[in-house]
Amino acid sequence: MNGVRIVRCACVSFAALLLAGAPARLTATATKRAPDVALTTADGTTVRLSTYKGKVVLVDFWASWCVPCKASFPALDRIYREYQPRGVEVLAVNLDEERKKAEAFLAAHHHEMPVLFDPKGSAPAAFDVKGMPTSFVIDKTGAIRFTHMGYTGNVDLSYRQELAQLLSER
């Protein structure tokens, strides 16, 4: 079973918990280097996460079949539009095994944030993603500072507080 299928199973289980009213889980992560994963842009260009060193980065793993991801996607795009002028990058990493499903989702949901693709699931394996959506807030040095698993509407406030904190650090 490949990494994407494992994450898919975890996403279904986690979605059931969210629908039952369980809150999204936030973890203040002990300083750990973000893996320097290679991801693909829509035009096929390979981008490494290390390219963004020196910036605060929010990396979100999502897929078109993930129910909570459908709610988080527009919220993350709003965060991108608000914080990108301040030097924050939001990277939406799609894990659909079939690219056409991701493209159909993207065509139906206007967005400005960069969408990267990882159909083989090597990036979530490197980040040790346990369910979806999962996002990581990475500081300017490339250290993972916060981890969010799942999505509820109040997580947007957490993102804003964390980004503001990391932007103020020298």
C-alpha positions, 0 to 999 in steps of 0.5 A: 500500500503506498503512502497516499492510500495510507493517508487516504484511510487516515483522512476518512477516519479523521473526517469521521472524527471531525464530523462527530465534533472533535476539534482539529489537533494543533501541535506546537512542534519541537524544532525539527527541520522541514524535509527538503522535498521535491514537488511539481508545479502545474507546468511540470517544474520541480520545486524544492522546499529549501527554495523558500528558506528565509521565508515563513512557509505554510505547507498544506497537504490536501486532496480532492477526495478529502472532505475537510480539505474542501473546506480548508482550501478556500481558507488557506487561499485567503491566508495566502492573499493576506500574508503573501505580501508580507513574505509568507508562502502558502503551498497547497500540496495535492496528493491525488493519484489521478491528476485530472481529479485535482485539476477538476477541483482546482478549476471549480475553486478559484485560488491564487496560492501555488498548488504543487503536486505529489501523486506518489506521496513521498512528501507526506511520508517525509513529513510523517503526515497521519491524516488530511488535511495536515499543515505545517508552519515553517519558520525562516530557518526551515524549522517546523514550528507548528503542525495542524491536523484536520480542519475546523473554522477556528484554525484560521485564527491559529494560523494568523497568530503563528504567522504573525509570531514567526514574521516578528522573529529575527 
